[in-house]
Amino acid sequence: MHEHLYIIIPAKDEEKRIGKVIYKTQALGYHNIVVVNDGSKDNTAAIAEAYGVTVLTHPINLGPGAATQTGIEYAIEAGAKYIVTMDADEQHSPSDINALCTTIENEQVDVVLGSRFLNKNNTIPFIRIIYNKIGNLISFMLTGIYVSDSQSGMKAFSADFAAKSKLRFNGFEFCIEIIRNIKTNKATFTEIPIQVMYSEETLSKGQSFFSGFQMVARLIRFFI
């Protein structure tokens, strides 16, 4: 599977962590790694290039949704059969990639969503639990599909699904948009537990209540 698997890592100002993420991923035998440098002002792109991975650069910051779509388009052009997305800030563990891909093949589904909240061994800050419950409810209201982790950045999907599900949202809305695309395209999906690790820095980069409210407003205008 590795030959036709592409791993997309959107990254903005991640010079402190991107090298570790790439190293750990390559150590597991994955080599089709695409870092989308989303308008970083630091050395994210140079560090990623030093590891020999593909680096695609947005001259200005467009947002995680736009960066993910850029990576998806590259992967499809390169002949990907499966695509995995993961964060650049070490929140996700590359060791979970195998479980995502094994599930998508064995269960013959279009999408596998990695869920932080199905893994009881994860230590998740209380505020993130609250945000997630609210996000899941909003996601269900907008898509008709209930999932345990609507904002997860780690997921796997077939290239066929990705080709039919172009992302229109540039920001974090794209996570719910993917769920909406599952419904619209009558795709099949499942969720599996994944690991997550938080630090002060990664928590500070997450969405605030205000930005989350703005995101919901944009989703409602688009979907309804």
Residue frames as a rotation matrix with the C-alpha (Angstrom) as fourth column:
MET 1
0.557 0.831 0.000 0.00
0.831 -0.557 0.000 0.00
0.000 0.000 -1.000 0.00
HIS 2
0.171 -0.529 -0.831 2.85
0.483 -0.690 0.538 2.41
-0.859 -0.494 0.137 0.78
GLU 3
-0.720 -0.524 0.454 3.59
0.624 -0.204 0.755 3.01
-0.303 0.827 0.474 -2.90
HIS 4
-0.432 0.657 0.618 0.11
0.524 -0.375 0.765 4.44
0.735 0.654 -0.182 -3.52
LEU 5
0.497 0.534 -0.684 -0.36
0.866 -0.257 0.428 6.12
0.053 -0.805 -0.591 -0.13
TYR 6
-0.301 -0.544 0.783 0.28
0.406 -0.816 -0.411 9.85
0.863 0.194 0.467 0.17
ILE 7
0.080 0.231 -0.970 0.48
0.993 -0.102 0.058 11.65
-0.086 -0.968 -0.237 3.51
ILE 8
0.091 0.072 0.993 -0.55
0.427 -0.904 0.026 15.31
0.900 0.421 -0.113 3.50
ILE 9
-0.032 -0.180 -0.983 0.77
0.987 -0.159 -0.003 17.58
-0.156 -0.971 0.183 6.26
PRO 10
0.551 0.231 0.802 -0.48
0.388 -0.922 0.000 21.19
0.739 0.311 -0.597 6.19
ALA 11
0.082 -0.618 -0.782 2.00
0.993 -0.015 0.116 23.38
-0.084 -0.786 0.613 8.06
LYS 12
0.551 0.009 0.835 2.24
0.202 -0.972 -0.122 27.01
0.810 0.236 -0.537 9.11
ASP 13
0.159 -0.606 0.779 5.18
-0.755 -0.583 -0.299 28.24
0.636 -0.541 -0.550 11.18
GLU 14
0.958 0.219 0.182 6.08
-0.285 0.768 0.574 24.76
-0.014 -0.602 0.798 12.43
GLU 15
0.320 -0.914 -0.248 9.88
-0.521 0.049 -0.852 24.91
0.791 0.402 -0.461 12.25
LYS 16
-0.280 -0.444 0.851 10.17
-0.960 0.132 -0.248 23.57
-0.002 -0.886 -0.463 15.80
ARG 17
-0.022 0.427 0.904 8.14
-0.516 0.770 -0.376 20.44
-0.856 -0.475 0.203 15.10
ILE 18
0.698 0.449 -0.557 7.89
-0.693 0.229 -0.684 19.63
-0.179 0.864 0.471 11.40
GLY 19
-0.163 -0.852 -0.497 11.27
-0.850 0.377 -0.367 17.87
0.501 0.363 -0.786 11.28
LYS 20
-0.754 -0.086 0.652 10.28
-0.530 0.666 -0.525 15.51
-0.389 -0.741 -0.548 14.09
VAL 21
0.274 0.943 0.187 6.96
-0.510 0.308 -0.803 14.72
-0.815 0.125 0.566 12.44
ILE 22
0.589 -0.113 -0.800 8.62
-0.776 0.195 -0.599 13.91
0.224 0.974 0.027 9.12
TYR 23
-0.482 -0.875 -0.046 11.39
-0.809 0.464 -0.360 11.86
0.336 -0.137 -0.932 10.74
LYS 24
-0.545 0.335 0.768 8.95
-0.462 0.645 -0.609 9.72
-0.700 -0.687 -0.197 12.72
THR 25
0.570 0.808 -0.149 6.79
-0.532 0.225 -0.817 9.20
-0.626 0.545 0.558 9.64
GLN 26
0.366 -0.528 -0.766 9.72
-0.823 0.200 -0.531 8.22
0.434 0.825 -0.361 7.42
ALA 27
-0.613 -0.652 0.446 11.03
-0.789 0.528 -0.313 5.87
-0.031 -0.544 -0.838 10.11
LEU 28
-0.101 0.684 0.722 7.84
-0.333 0.661 -0.673 3.84
-0.937 -0.309 0.161 9.72
GLY 29
-0.574 -0.269 0.774 8.49
0.512 0.619 0.595 3.37
-0.639 0.738 -0.217 6.00
TYR 30
0.565 0.805 0.183 6.27
0.695 -0.344 -0.632 6.11
-0.445 0.484 -0.753 4.57
HIS 31
-0.479 -0.877 -0.047 7.94
0.650 -0.390 0.653 8.14
-0.591 0.282 0.756 1.85
ASN 32
-0.410 0.412 0.813 5.18
0.676 -0.461 0.575 9.84
0.612 0.786 -0.090 -0.17
ILE 33
-0.019 0.293 -0.956 4.99
0.895 -0.421 -0.147 12.75
-0.445 -0.858 -0.255 2.26
VAL 34
-0.182 0.059 0.981 3.68
0.677 -0.717 0.169 16.11
0.714 0.695 0.090 1.10
VAL 35
-0.322 0.029 -0.946 4.15
0.798 -0.530 -0.288 19.14
-0.509 -0.848 0.148 3.33
VAL 36
0.210 0.441 0.872 2.00
0.771 -0.624 0.130 22.10
0.602 0.645 -0.471 2.34
ASN 37
-0.631 -0.538 -0.559 3.76
0.758 -0.579 -0.300 25.18
-0.162 -0.613 0.773 3.62
ASP 38
0.246 0.911 0.331 0.85
0.923 -0.324 0.207 27.54
0.296 0.254 -0.921 4.17
GLY 39
0.548 -0.034 0.836 2.48
0.119 -0.986 -0.118 30.95
0.828 0.165 -0.536 4.12
SER 40
0.658 -0.348 -0.668 4.95
0.750 0.213 0.627 30.24
-0.076 -0.913 0.401 6.93
LYS 41
0.860 -0.387 0.333 7.21
-0.307 -0.913 -0.269 33.10
0.409 0.129 -0.903 7.99
ASP 42
0.427 -0.734 0.528 9.80
-0.641 0.167 0.749 30.80
-0.638 -0.658 -0.399 9.56
ASN 43
-0.460 -0.759 -0.461 11.97
-0.877 0.305 0.371 27.95
-0.141 0.575 -0.806 8.24
THR 44
0.218 0.636 0.740 9.21
-0.434 0.743 -0.510 25.33
-0.874 -0.210 0.438 7.96
ALA 45
0.930 0.202 -0.309 9.72
-0.357 0.279 -0.892 24.84
-0.094 0.939 0.332 4.21
ALA 46
0.181 -0.953 -0.242 13.52
-0.833 -0.017 -0.552 24.64
0.522 0.302 -0.798 4.37
ILE 47
-0.427 -0.309 0.850 13.46
-0.795 0.576 -0.190 22.08
-0.431 -0.757 -0.492 7.18
ALA 48
0.502 0.693 0.518 10.91
-0.298 0.700 -0.649 19.93
-0.812 0.172 0.558 5.38
GLU 49
0.833 -0.234 -0.502 12.92
-0.505 0.050 -0.862 20.07
0.227 0.971 -0.077 2.15
ALA 50
-0.151 -0.964 0.221 16.02
-0.975 0.108 -0.196 18.94
0.166 -0.245 -0.955 4.05
TYR 51
-0.247 0.150 0.957 14.21
-0.458 0.853 -0.252 15.67
-0.854 -0.500 -0.142 4.80
GLY 52
-0.958 -0.283 -0.043 13.65
-0.156 0.388 0.908 15.09
-0.241 0.877 -0.416 1.09
VAL 53
-0.289 0.925 0.248 9.86
0.698 0.381 -0.607 15.31
-0.656 -0.002 -0.755 1.11
THR 54
-0.351 0.292 0.890 7.68
0.766 -0.458 0.452 17.17
0.539 0.840 -0.062 -1.37
VAL 55
-0.476 0.187 -0.859 7.04
0.581 -0.667 -0.467 20.74
-0.660 -0.721 0.209 -0.26
LEU 56
-0.152 0.530 0.835 4.25
0.826 -0.395 0.401 22.81
0.543 0.750 -0.377 -1.79
THR 57
-0.711 -0.254 -0.656 4.18
0.626 -0.653 -0.426 26.47
-0.320 -0.714 0.623 -0.77
HIS 58
0.502 0.797 0.336 1.39
0.831 -0.552 0.069 29.00
0.240 0.245 -0.939 -0.56
PRO 59
-0.383 -0.699 0.604 2.99
0.490 -0.708 -0.509 32.47
0.783 0.101 0.613 -0.78
ILE 60
-0.533 0.292 0.794 0.44
-0.704 -0.673 -0.225 33.71
0.469 -0.679 0.564 1.74
ASN 61
-0.948 0.217 0.232 -1.48
-0.017 0.695 -0.719 31.94
-0.317 -0.686 -0.655 4.49
LEU 62
-0.584 0.771 -0.256 -4.74
-0.490 -0.083 0.868 30.56
0.648 0.632 0.426 3.06
GLY 63
0.101 0.617 0.781 -5.80
-0.988 0.155 0.005 28.28
-0.117 -0.772 0.625 5.91
PRO 64
-0.552 -0.405 0.729 -5.75
-0.476 0.871 0.123 24.56
-0.685 -0.279 -0.673 6.74
GLY 65
0.411 0.766 0.494 -8.61
0.092 0.504 -0.859 23.71
-0.907 0.399 0.136 4.39
ALA 66
0.846 -0.151 -0.511 -6.88
-0.527 -0.386 -0.757 25.30
-0.083 0.910 -0.406 1.42
ALA 67
-0.183 -0.982 0.050 -3.58
-0.974 0.188 0.128 23.67
-0.135 -0.026 -0.990 2.35
THR 68
-0.273 0.160 0.949 -5.25
-0.178 0.960 -0.214 20.27
-0.945 -0.228 -0.234 2.61
GLN 69
0.772 0.623 0.126 -6.89
0.036 0.155 -0.987 20.69
-0.635 0.767 0.097 -0.79
THR 70
0.488 -0.694 -0.530 -3.56
-0.873 -0.372 -0.316 21.70
0.022 0.617 -0.787 -2.35
GLY 71
-0.507 -0.711 0.488 -1.99
-0.742 0.648 0.172 18.52
-0.439 -0.274 -0.856 -0.99
ILE 72
0.090 0.643 0.761 -4.91
0.022 0.763 -0.647 16.37
-0.996 0.075 0.055 -2.13
GLU 73
0.883 0.260 -0.391 -4.72
-0.341 -0.218 -0.914 17.71
-0.323 0.941 -0.104 -5.69
TYR 74
0.016 -0.957 -0.291 -0.99
-0.999 -0.002 -0.051 16.98
0.048 0.291 -0.956 -5.81
ALA 75
-0.503 -0.218 0.836 -1.48
-0.476 0.878 -0.057 13.45
-0.722 -0.427 -0.545 -4.46
ILE 76
0.504 0.764 0.404 -4.19
0.013 0.461 -0.887 12.62
-0.864 0.452 0.222 -6.99
GLU 77
0.768 -0.284 -0.574 -2.01
-0.640 -0.335 -0.691 13.90
0.005 0.899 -0.439 -9.85
ALA 78
-0.246 -0.965 0.095 0.88
-0.969 0.246 -0.007 11.79
-0.017 -0.093 -0.995 -8.53
GLY 79
-0.254 0.209 -0.944 -1.23
-0.427 0.852 0.304 8.61
0.868 0.480 -0.127 -8.66
ALA 80
-0.820 -0.027 0.571 -2.36
-0.566 0.185 -0.804 8.23
-0.084 -0.982 -0.167 -5.06
LYS 81
-0.439 0.725 -0.531 -4.87
0.222 0.660 0.717 5.51
0.871 0.197 -0.451 -4.25
TYR 82
0.485 0.525 -0.699 -5.19
0.821 0.002 0.571 6.48
0.301 -0.851 -0.430 -0.59
ILE 83
-0.170 -0.473 0.865 -4.56
0.042 -0.880 -0.473 9.78
0.985 -0.044 0.169 1.19
VAL 84
0.238 0.167 -0.957 -3.90
0.952 0.152 0.264 10.43
0.190 -0.974 -0.123 4.88
THR 85
0.232 -0.174 0.957 -3.96
-0.031 -0.985 -0.172 13.88
0.972 0.010 -0.234 6.47
MET 86
0.390 -0.141 -0.910 -2.25
0.902 0.259 0.346 14.71
0.187 -0.956 0.228 9.74
ASP 87
0.999 0.032 0.025 -1.16
0.024 -0.962 0.274 17.78
0.033 -0.273 -0.962 11.68
ALA 88
0.383 -0.914 0.130 2.34
0.200 -0.055 -0.978 19.23
0.902 0.401 0.161 11.63
ASP 89
0.163 -0.258 0.952 2.52
-0.718 -0.693 -0.064 20.07
0.676 -0.674 -0.298 15.34
GLU 90
-0.788 -0.540 -0.294 3.16
-0.277 0.739 -0.614 16.57
0.549 -0.402 -0.733 16.79
GLN 91
-0.208 0.784 0.585 -0.39
-0.945 -0.007 -0.327 16.23
-0.253 -0.620 0.743 18.10
HIS 92
0.803 0.557 -0.214 -0.86
-0.596 0.748 -0.291 13.15
-0.002 0.361 0.932 15.96
SER 93
0.025 -0.780 0.626 1.19
-0.464 0.545 0.698 9.98
-0.886 -0.307 -0.348 16.06
PRO 94
-0.176 -0.150 -0.973 2.44
-0.981 0.107 0.161 8.62
0.080 0.983 -0.166 12.72
SER 95
-0.960 -0.200 0.195 2.07
-0.232 0.960 -0.158 5.15
-0.156 -0.197 -0.968 14.24
ASP 96
-0.210 0.962 0.174 -1.70
-0.057 0.166 -0.985 5.52
-0.976 -0.217 0.020 13.75
ILE 97
-0.221 0.099 -0.970 -1.33
-0.931 -0.317 0.180 5.77
-0.289 0.943 0.162 9.96
ASN 98
-0.932 -0.201 -0.301 -1.18
-0.294 0.905 0.308 1.99
0.210 0.376 -0.902 9.64
ALA 99
-0.682 0.729 0.055 -4.45
0.419 0.451 -0.788 1.52
-0.600 -0.514 -0.613 11.52
LEU 100
-0.031 0.658 -0.753 -6.19
-0.470 -0.674 -0.570 4.09
-0.882 0.336 0.330 9.34
CYS 101
-0.312 -0.178 -0.933 -4.98
-0.950 0.064 0.306 2.44
0.005 0.982 -0.189 6.14
THR 102
-0.999 -0.020 -0.036 -5.62
-0.017 0.997 -0.070 -1.11
0.038 -0.070 -0.997 7.32
THR 103
-0.433 0.899 -0.062 -9.17
0.219 0.038 -0.975 -0.13
-0.875 -0.435 -0.214 8.21
ILE 104
0.028 0.464 -0.885 -9.89
-0.746 -0.579 -0.327 1.56
-0.665 0.670 0.330 4.89
GLU 105
-0.570 -0.299 -0.766 -8.70
-0.764 0.536 0.359 -1.55
0.303 0.789 -0.534 3.04
ASN 106
-0.991 0.111 -0.071 -10.18
0.129 0.928 -0.349 -4.26
0.027 -0.355 -0.935 5.26
GLU 107
-0.393 0.900 -0.189 -13.55
0.372 -0.032 -0.928 -2.59
-0.841 -0.434 -0.322 5.76
GLN 108
-0.584 0.100 0.805 -13.73
0.808 -0.024 0.589 -1.27
0.078 0.995 -0.066 2.17
VAL 109
0.475 0.702 -0.531 -14.89
0.727 -0.653 -0.212 2.18
-0.496 -0.285 -0.820 3.23
ASP 110
0.542 -0.212 0.813 -14.28
0.591 -0.591 -0.548 5.52
0.597 0.778 -0.195 1.53
VAL 111
0.099 -0.428 0.898 -13.24
-0.435 -0.831 -0.348 7.45
0.895 -0.356 -0.269 4.64
VAL 112
0.249 -0.070 -0.966 -11.72
0.819 0.547 0.171 6.58
0.516 -0.834 0.194 8.02
LEU 113
0.481 -0.010 0.877 -11.91
-0.279 -0.950 0.142 9.33
0.831 -0.313 -0.459 10.62
GLY 114
-0.424 -0.666 -0.614 -9.36
0.514 0.380 -0.769 9.27
0.745 -0.642 0.181 13.42
SER 115
0.561 0.728 0.393 -11.02
0.012 -0.482 0.876 10.04
0.828 -0.487 -0.279 16.75
ARG 116
-0.543 -0.746 0.385 -9.17
-0.317 -0.242 -0.917 11.41
0.778 -0.620 -0.104 19.73
PHE 117
-0.278 0.545 0.791 -12.21
-0.957 -0.229 -0.179 10.73
0.083 -0.806 0.585 21.89
LEU 118
0.764 0.478 -0.434 -12.47
-0.463 0.874 0.148 7.01
0.450 0.088 0.889 21.19
ASN 119
-0.016 -0.849 -0.528 -9.03
0.295 0.501 -0.814 6.47
0.955 -0.169 0.242 22.71
LYS 120
0.867 0.490 -0.085 -9.56
0.193 -0.174 0.966 6.36
0.459 -0.854 -0.246 26.47
ASN 121
0.317 -0.836 -0.447 -5.83
0.935 0.196 0.295 6.62
-0.159 -0.512 0.844 27.10
ASN 122
-0.229 -0.378 0.897 -5.66
0.599 -0.781 -0.176 10.17
0.767 0.497 0.405 25.73
THR 123
-0.246 0.119 -0.962 -5.41
0.828 -0.491 -0.273 13.08
-0.505 -0.863 0.022 28.15
ILE 124
-0.324 0.251 0.912 -7.55
0.725 -0.554 0.410 15.81
0.608 0.794 -0.003 26.63
PRO 125
-0.996 -0.071 -0.063 -8.00
0.094 -0.777 -0.623 19.24
-0.005 -0.626 0.780 28.21
PHE 126
-0.412 0.905 -0.108 -11.52
0.618 0.190 -0.763 19.83
-0.670 -0.381 -0.637 29.51
ILE 127
-0.061 0.391 -0.918 -12.07
-0.392 -0.856 -0.339 22.88
-0.918 0.339 0.206 27.29
ARG 128
-0.757 -0.237 -0.609 -11.26
-0.653 0.224 0.724 20.77
-0.035 0.945 -0.324 24.19
ILE 129
-0.858 0.508 0.080 -13.83
0.493 0.857 -0.151 18.20
-0.145 -0.090 -0.985 25.31
ILE 130
-0.086 0.849 -0.521 -16.47
0.328 -0.470 -0.819 20.92
-0.941 -0.241 -0.238 25.59
TYR 131
-0.264 -0.078 -0.961 -15.55
-0.736 -0.628 0.253 22.45
-0.623 0.775 0.109 22.23
ASN 132
-0.966 -0.161 -0.204 -15.70
-0.256 0.720 0.645 19.02
0.043 0.675 -0.736 20.64
LYS 133
-0.574 0.816 0.070 -19.16
0.654 0.508 -0.560 18.24
-0.493 -0.276 -0.825 22.02
ILE 134
0.121 0.588 -0.800 -20.44
-0.120 -0.791 -0.600 21.54
-0.985 0.169 -0.025 20.66
GLY 135
-0.472 -0.415 -0.778 -18.71
-0.795 -0.181 0.579 20.93
-0.381 0.892 -0.244 17.33
ASN 136
-0.979 0.114 0.168 -20.16
0.158 0.948 0.277 17.43
-0.127 0.297 -0.946 17.06
LEU 137
-0.180 0.974 -0.136 -23.66
0.560 -0.012 -0.828 18.74
-0.809 -0.225 -0.543 17.67
ILE 138
0.145 0.175 -0.974 -23.28
-0.521 -0.823 -0.225 21.48
-0.841 0.540 -0.028 15.06
SER 139
-0.787 -0.501 -0.362 -21.77
-0.578 0.391 0.716 19.00
-0.217 0.772 -0.597 12.63
PHE 140
-0.766 0.561 0.315 -24.73
0.526 0.828 -0.195 16.66
-0.370 0.016 -0.929 13.10
MET 141
0.120 0.861 -0.495 -27.22
0.263 -0.508 -0.820 19.50
-0.957 -0.032 -0.287 12.59
LEU 142
0.108 -0.157 -0.982 -25.50
-0.741 -0.671 0.026 20.55
-0.663 0.724 -0.189 9.35
THR 143
-0.610 -0.493 -0.620 -24.70
-0.788 0.464 0.406 17.14
0.088 0.736 -0.671 7.89
GLY 144
0.530 0.844 -0.087 -27.09
-0.808 0.533 0.249 14.62
0.256 -0.061 0.965 9.43
ILE 145
0.409 -0.494 -0.767 -24.11
0.218 0.869 -0.443 12.45
0.886 0.014 0.464 10.42
TYR 146
0.869 -0.146 0.473 -22.96
-0.493 -0.345 0.799 12.10
0.047 -0.927 -0.372 14.03
VAL 147
0.337 -0.835 -0.435 -19.28
0.291 0.532 -0.795 11.45
0.895 0.142 0.422 14.66
SER 148
0.700 -0.076 -0.710 -17.30
0.714 0.088 0.694 11.45
0.010 -0.993 0.115 17.90
ASP 149
-0.048 -0.796 -0.603 -14.58
0.489 -0.546 0.681 13.86
-0.871 -0.262 0.416 16.69
SER 150
0.757 0.516 0.401 -15.85
0.588 -0.271 -0.762 16.25
-0.284 0.812 -0.509 14.03
GLN 151
0.884 -0.432 -0.180 -12.72
-0.456 -0.881 -0.126 18.42
-0.104 0.193 -0.976 14.21
SER 152
0.478 -0.737 0.479 -10.12
0.227 0.630 0.742 15.68
-0.849 -0.246 0.468 13.82
GLY 153
0.426 -0.422 -0.800 -7.28
-0.821 -0.553 -0.146 16.54
-0.381 0.719 -0.582 11.47
MET 154
-0.704 -0.702 0.109 -6.15
-0.613 0.677 0.407 12.93
-0.360 0.220 -0.907 11.10
LYS 155
0.403 0.859 0.316 -8.11
-0.401 0.476 -0.783 10.89
-0.823 0.189 0.536 8.62
ALA 156
-0.794 -0.569 0.215 -7.71
-0.067 0.432 0.899 8.61
-0.604 0.700 -0.381 5.62
PHE 157
0.368 0.924 -0.102 -9.75
-0.293 0.011 -0.956 8.49
-0.882 0.382 0.275 2.45
SER 158
0.112 -0.269 0.957 -9.63
0.793 0.604 0.077 7.04
-0.599 0.750 0.281 -1.01
ALA 159
-0.842 -0.450 -0.298 -8.42
0.155 -0.730 0.666 9.19
-0.516 0.515 0.684 -3.87
ASP 160
-0.619 0.694 0.366 -11.75
0.602 0.121 0.789 8.52
0.504 0.709 -0.493 -5.59
PHE 161
0.332 0.736 -0.590 -13.61
0.942 -0.286 0.174 10.09
-0.040 -0.614 -0.788 -2.68
ALA 162
-0.174 -0.499 -0.849 -11.21
0.476 -0.797 0.371 13.04
-0.862 -0.339 0.376 -2.61
ALA 163
-0.936 -0.213 0.279 -11.64
0.337 -0.320 0.886 13.66
-0.099 0.923 0.371 -6.33
LYS 164
-0.241 0.939 0.245 -15.41
0.663 -0.026 0.749 13.92
0.709 0.343 -0.616 -5.88
SER 165
0.612 0.490 -0.621 -15.17
0.782 -0.257 0.568 16.03
0.118 -0.833 -0.541 -2.73
LYS 166
-0.267 -0.756 0.597 -13.22
0.603 -0.615 -0.509 19.18
0.752 0.224 0.620 -3.49
LEU 167
-0.100 0.148 -0.984 -12.90
0.952 -0.272 -0.138 21.35
-0.288 -0.951 -0.114 -0.41
ARG 168
0.254 0.305 0.918 -14.39
0.630 -0.772 0.082 24.82
0.733 0.558 -0.389 -0.75
PHE 169
0.989 0.122 0.081 -13.60
0.011 -0.616 0.787 26.12
0.146 -0.778 -0.611 2.72
ASN 170
0.256 -0.959 0.126 -10.12
-0.165 -0.172 -0.971 27.46
0.953 0.227 -0.202 3.39
GLY 171
-0.222 -0.342 0.913 -10.32
-0.885 -0.322 -0.336 27.39
0.409 -0.883 -0.231 7.17
PHE 172
-0.898 -0.182 0.400 -11.11
-0.387 0.758 -0.525 24.82
-0.208 -0.627 -0.751 9.84
GLU 173
0.082 0.996 -0.041 -14.60
-0.832 0.046 -0.552 24.46
-0.548 0.079 0.833 8.41
PHE 174
-0.142 -0.168 -0.975 -13.17
-0.883 0.467 0.048 21.89
0.448 0.868 -0.215 6.04
CYS 175
-0.962 -0.212 0.172 -13.37
-0.270 0.827 -0.493 19.19
-0.038 -0.521 -0.853 8.72
ILE 176
-0.275 0.941 0.197 -17.16
-0.092 0.179 -0.980 19.44
-0.957 -0.288 0.037 8.83
GLU 177
0.172 0.295 -0.940 -17.23
-0.928 -0.271 -0.255 19.92
-0.330 0.916 0.227 5.06
ILE 178
-0.743 -0.479 -0.467 -15.63
-0.603 0.782 0.157 16.49
0.290 0.398 -0.870 4.64
ILE 179
-0.804 0.524 0.282 -18.40
0.162 0.648 -0.744 14.99
-0.573 -0.552 -0.606 6.76
ARG 180
0.122 0.850 -0.513 -20.94
-0.458 -0.410 -0.789 16.81
-0.881 0.331 0.339 4.62
ASN 181
-0.163 -0.265 -0.950 -19.25
-0.986 0.087 0.145 15.40
0.044 0.960 -0.276 1.51
ILE 182
-0.976 -0.108 0.187 -19.62
-0.139 0.977 -0.163 11.90
-0.165 -0.185 -0.969 2.93
LYS 183
-0.266 0.960 0.090 -23.37
0.186 0.143 -0.972 12.47
-0.946 -0.241 -0.216 3.10
THR 184
0.231 0.367 -0.901 -23.62
-0.696 -0.585 -0.417 14.24
-0.680 0.723 0.120 -0.27
ASN 185
-0.249 -0.458 -0.853 -21.63
-0.940 0.328 0.098 11.59
0.235 0.826 -0.512 -2.12
LYS 186
0.780 0.622 0.073 -23.27
-0.612 0.732 0.299 8.70
0.132 -0.278 0.951 -0.26
ALA 187
-0.087 -0.925 -0.370 -19.82
-0.525 0.358 -0.772 7.56
0.847 0.127 -0.516 0.82
THR 188
0.762 0.243 -0.601 -19.07
0.301 0.689 0.659 4.98
0.574 -0.683 0.452 3.47
PHE 189
-0.037 -0.782 0.622 -17.05
-0.509 -0.521 -0.685 5.78
0.860 -0.342 -0.379 6.57
THR 190
0.633 0.170 -0.755 -15.99
0.567 0.562 0.602 4.59
0.527 -0.809 0.260 9.98
GLU 191
0.565 -0.471 0.677 -14.12
-0.665 -0.746 0.037 5.98
0.488 -0.472 -0.735 12.99
ILE 192
0.476 -0.458 -0.751 -11.17
0.582 0.804 -0.122 4.49
0.660 -0.379 0.649 14.84
PRO 193
0.909 -0.179 -0.375 -9.29
0.249 -0.489 0.836 5.61
-0.333 -0.854 -0.400 17.97
ILE 194
0.383 -0.862 0.333 -6.09
0.421 -0.158 -0.893 7.63
0.822 0.482 0.302 17.52
GLN 195
0.026 -0.486 -0.873 -3.52
0.987 -0.128 0.101 9.02
-0.161 -0.864 0.477 19.91
VAL 196
0.565 0.046 0.824 -3.16
0.309 -0.938 -0.160 12.73
0.765 0.345 -0.544 20.61
MET 197
-0.079 -0.653 -0.753 -0.57
0.996 -0.085 -0.031 14.74
-0.044 -0.752 0.657 22.50
TYR 198
0.772 0.383 0.508 -1.10
0.406 -0.911 0.070 18.33
0.490 0.152 -0.859 23.62
SER 199
-0.374 -0.818 -0.437 1.42
0.926 -0.298 -0.234 20.96
0.061 -0.491 0.869 24.65
GLU 200
-0.016 0.344 -0.939 1.02
0.454 -0.834 -0.313 24.60
-0.891 -0.431 -0.143 25.63
GLU 201
-0.731 -0.351 -0.585 2.09
-0.303 -0.601 0.739 25.66
-0.611 0.718 0.333 22.17
THR 202
-0.912 0.402 0.082 -0.29
0.286 0.480 0.829 23.39
0.294 0.780 -0.553 20.31
LEU 203
-0.154 0.888 -0.433 -3.18
0.960 0.031 -0.279 24.38
-0.234 -0.458 -0.857 22.55
SER 204
-0.217 0.013 -0.976 -2.49
0.154 -0.987 -0.047 28.06
-0.964 -0.160 0.212 21.90
LYS 205
-0.916 -0.194 -0.351 -2.79
-0.300 -0.251 0.920 27.47
-0.266 0.948 0.172 18.14
GLY 206
-0.650 0.727 0.220 -6.27
0.752 0.658 0.046 25.97
-0.111 0.196 -0.974 18.34
GLN 207
-0.305 0.645 0.701 -9.51
0.380 -0.592 0.711 27.75
0.873 0.483 -0.064 17.63
SER 208
-0.994 0.110 0.022 -10.89
-0.073 -0.487 -0.870 30.25
-0.085 -0.866 0.492 20.12
PHE 209
-0.339 0.940 0.043 -14.56
0.611 0.255 -0.749 30.46
-0.715 -0.228 -0.661 21.01
PHE 210
0.146 0.392 -0.908 -14.91
-0.330 -0.846 -0.418 33.57
-0.933 0.361 0.006 18.82
SER 211
-0.588 -0.417 -0.693 -13.23
-0.781 0.071 0.620 32.02
-0.210 0.906 -0.367 15.79
GLY 212
-0.918 0.316 0.241 -15.35
0.320 0.947 -0.023 28.91
-0.235 0.056 -0.970 16.28
PHE 213
-0.020 0.944 -0.331 -18.50
0.330 -0.306 -0.893 31.07
-0.944 -0.127 -0.305 16.29
GLN 214
-0.030 -0.072 -0.997 -17.38
-0.763 -0.643 0.069 32.70
-0.646 0.763 -0.035 13.03
MET 215
-0.924 -0.360 -0.129 -16.75
-0.364 0.726 0.584 29.28
-0.117 0.586 -0.802 11.53
VAL 216
-0.567 0.787 0.244 -20.26
0.579 0.592 -0.560 28.11
-0.585 -0.176 -0.791 12.39
ALA 217
0.178 0.639 -0.748 -21.74
-0.146 -0.735 -0.663 31.25
-0.973 0.227 -0.037 10.81
ARG 218
-0.390 -0.400 -0.830 -19.87
-0.862 -0.157 0.481 30.57
-0.323 0.903 -0.283 7.57
LEU 219
-0.988 0.021 0.151 -20.98
0.054 0.974 0.220 26.94
-0.142 0.226 -0.964 7.53
ILE 220
-0.233 0.972 -0.033 -24.63
0.477 0.085 -0.875 27.87
-0.848 -0.219 -0.483 8.06
ARG 221
0.136 0.249 -0.959 -24.51
-0.579 -0.765 -0.281 30.40
-0.804 0.594 0.040 5.23
PHE 222
-0.625 -0.494 -0.605 -23.00
-0.776 0.303 0.553 27.79
-0.090 0.815 -0.573 2.91
PHE 223
-0.990 0.137 0.022 -25.05
0.138 0.990 0.026 24.71
-0.018 0.028 -0.999 3.84
ILE 224
-0.342 0.928 -0.147 -28.46
0.694 0.144 -0.706 26.22
-0.634 -0.343 -0.693 4.49
